Amino acid sequence: MGKANGDHTPARAAGTIEFEFFAYTDQQWDRIKVAVDRLGLDADQIERIEIERTVGITRGLRNHIETAASMYLFQSANARQRPRRAELIALRNDAENLRNSIIAALAVQVKYGDTARLLLRQGVDGDMETATRDYFTKLVRNLDRQIEGAGQRGDNARKTARDQCWSELLAIWCDLGGKPRGRAAAEFLWVASKPVMGKAVRSFMSVVRWLERRLSTP
């Protein structure tokens, strides 16, 4: 790789997230099988569920649930890799300054009377002002969302990952014919998520309350 010249700082490399695909032990899977058995189904015999039929993918139920659990590990690791708020704010300021520098290089401001407008320099594509404005507006908007998220406490990020995993597991449960609330649904979420979430799932009743809040939220 070439070295940076002058006062330019080398771009920061994208963060790397390392995690292993989650797999249940036989004992953990047996508990999930018991929960699914309440629907009159054999978890080991389910080759695919309705969600997968629509996209032509065939996977066993165990693999499908383990994928949802693995995504929890990914989301949790991703939250820990989030850039610090100060870094994001500095990057936002850099983006604003870069946009102004680009416009200054591509156009000149023309004033006549009380009116001022930008006139693109010769050879510059006619849509560059609009394209540049739209791109940087979108970039700053996304940076603002990341800045807002970086201000959240770590436990909020973990809660978001937990909620996403439970939502995916609940979708699987409902596709198997289960109801979206009640003790059976809570037990399925409990035995499927506890092995991967550990202390993030405090108790069985926390799953029950989550299901109740989910259905009562407009």
C-alpha positions in Angstrom: 0.0 0.0 0.0 1.2 3.5 -0.7 2.0 6.0 2.1 -0.2 9.0 2.7 1.3 12.2 1.3 1.4 15.6 2.9 -1.1 16.2 5.8 -3.6 13.6 4.7 -4.3 10.9 7.2 -4.7 7.3 5.9 -8.3 6.2 5.9 -9.4 4.1 8.9 -9.9 0.5 7.9 -13.3 -1.0 8.3 -13.7 -2.9 11.6 -13.4 -6.6 11.6 -16.0 -8.7 13.5 -15.0 -12.3 14.3 -17.6 -14.8 15.6 -18.3 -18.4 15.2 -21.6 -19.9 13.8 -23.6 -20.9 16.9 -24.5 -24.6 17.3 -26.7 -26.1 20.0 -25.5 -29.0 22.0 -27.6 -32.2 21.8 -29.0 -31.5 25.2 -30.0 -27.9 24.3 -31.6 -29.1 21.0 -33.6 -31.7 22.9 -35.2 -28.9 25.0 -36.1 -27.1 21.7 -37.6 -30.4 20.4 -39.8 -30.7 23.5 -41.1 -27.1 22.9 -41.8 -27.9 19.2 -43.4 -31.2 20.1 -46.3 -29.2 21.7 -47.3 -28.3 18.2 -47.5 -32.0 17.3 -44.3 -31.7 15.2 -41.0 -33.5 15.2 -38.3 -30.8 15.0 -35.8 -33.2 13.4 -38.2 -34.0 10.5 -39.0 -30.4 9.5 -37.1 -29.8 6.3 -38.3 -26.3 5.6 -40.8 -23.7 6.8 -43.1 -21.3 5.0 -40.7 -18.4 5.0 -38.2 -20.4 3.1 -40.6 -21.8 0.6 -41.2 -18.3 -0.8 -37.5 -17.9 -1.8 -36.8 -21.5 -2.7 -34.4 -22.3 0.2 -34.4 -25.6 2.0 -32.9 -25.9 5.4 -33.6 -28.0 8.4 -35.3 -26.3 11.4 -32.2 -26.7 13.6 -30.0 -24.9 11.1 -32.7 -22.1 10.7 -32.8 -21.6 14.5 -29.0 -21.7 14.8 -28.8 -19.0 12.1 -31.1 -16.7 14.1 -28.9 -17.4 17.2 -25.8 -16.7 15.3 -27.2 -13.3 14.1 -27.6 -12.4 17.7 -23.9 -13.0 18.3 -23.1 -10.9 15.2 -25.4 -8.0 16.3 -23.8 -8.0 19.8 -20.3 -8.0 18.3 -21.3 -5.2 15.9 -22.5 -3.1 18.8 -19.2 -3.5 20.6 -17.4 -2.4 17.4 -19.4 0.9 17.1 -17.1 3.9 16.6 -17.0 6.4 19.5 -19.2 9.4 19.4 -16.4 11.9 19.2 -14.9 10.1 16.1 -18.3 10.2 14.4 -18.8 13.9 15.1 -15.3 14.6 13.7 -16.1 12.6 10.6 -19.3 14.5 10.1 -17.4 17.8 10.2 -14.9 16.4 7.8 -17.8 15.4 5.4 -19.2 18.9 5.5 -15.8 20.5 4.9 -15.1 18.1 2.0 -18.4 18.9 0.3 -17.6 22.6 0.5 -14.2 22.0 -0.9 -15.6 19.9 -3.8 -18.1 22.6 -4.7 -15.4 25.2 -4.6 -13.3 23.1 -7.0 -16.2 22.5 -9.4 -18.0 25.8 -9.4 -17.7 29.5 -8.8 -20.2 31.7 -7.1 -21.5 34.5 -9.3 -23.1 37.5 -7.7 -25.2 40.1 -9.5 -27.0 42.6 -7.4 -28.7 40.8 -4.5 -28.7 37.5 -6.4 -26.0 34.8 -6.1 -25.7 31.5 -7.8 -23.2 28.8 -8.5 -21.8 28.5 -12.0 -20.2 25.2 -12.8 -16.7 25.4 -14.2 -16.1 24.4 -17.8 -16.0 20.7 -18.4 -17.9 19.8 -15.2 -21.0 17.6 -15.7 -24.2 19.7 -15.4 -25.7 17.5 -12.6 -22.6 17.6 -10.3 -24.0 20.3 -7.9 -27.2 18.4 -7.4 -25.5 14.9 -7.2 -22.9 16.2 -4.7 -25.6 17.9 -2.6 -27.7 14.7 -2.5 -24.9 12.4 -1.7 -23.5 14.5 1.2 -27.0 15.1 2.5 -27.5 11.3 2.7 -24.1 10.7 4.1 -24.6 13.3 6.9 -28.0 11.9 7.7 -26.5 8.4 8.2 -23.7 9.8 10.3 -26.2 11.6 12.4 -28.0 8.4 13.1 -24.8 6.7 14.0 -23.9 9.6 16.4 -27.3 9.2 18.0 -26.7 5.5 18.4 -23.2 5.9 19.8 -24.7 8.0 22.6 -26.8 5.0 23.8 -25.7 2.9 26.7 -24.2 -0.5 25.9 -27.1 -2.4 27.5 -29.5 -0.6 25.1 -27.5 -2.0 22.1 -27.6 -5.5 23.7 -31.4 -5.2 24.2 -31.8 -4.3 20.5 -29.9 -7.4 19.5 -31.9 -9.5 21.9 -35.2 -8.1 20.6 -34.2 -8.8 17.0 -33.3 -12.4 17.8 -36.5 -13.0 19.7 -38.5 -11.5 16.8 -36.9 -13.9 14.4 -37.4 -16.9 16.7 -41.1 -15.8 17.2 -41.5 -15.7 13.4 -40.2 -19.2 13.1 -42.5 -20.4 15.9 -45.5 -18.8 14.2 -44.6 -20.4 10.8 -44.6 -23.7 12.6 -48.2 -23.0 13.6 -47.6 -21.6 17.1 -49.4 -18.6 18.6 -47.6 -15.4 19.0 -48.1 -15.3 22.7 -48.7 -17.5 25.7 -46.6 -20.0 27.7 -45.8 -22.3 24.8 -44.3 -19.4 22.7 -42.4 -18.1 25.7 -40.9 -21.6 26.4 -39.8 -21.9 22.8 -38.1 -18.5 22.8 -36.6 -19.3 26.3 -35.0 -22.6 25.3 -33.9 -21.4 21.9 -32.3 -18.1 23.1 -30.9 -18.8 26.6 -28.0 -20.9 25.3 -26.7 -18.1 23.1 -27.8 -15.1 25.2 -26.8 -16.3 28.6 -27.3 -13.6 31.2 -28.9 -11.3 28.7 -32.0 -13.4 29.3 -32.6 -12.8 33.0 -35.6 -15.1 33.5 -38.4 -17.0 31.8 -40.8 -14.2 32.9 -38.8 -11.7 31.0 -39.7 -13.5 27.8 -43.3 -13.6 28.8 -43.4 -9.9 29.5 -41.6 -9.2 26.2 -44.3 -11.1 24.3 -47.1 -9.2 26.1 -45.5 -5.8 25.4 -44.9 -6.7 21.8 -48.6 -7.5 21.1 -49.8 -4.5 23.1 -47.6 -2.0 21.2 -49.6 -0.3 18.4 
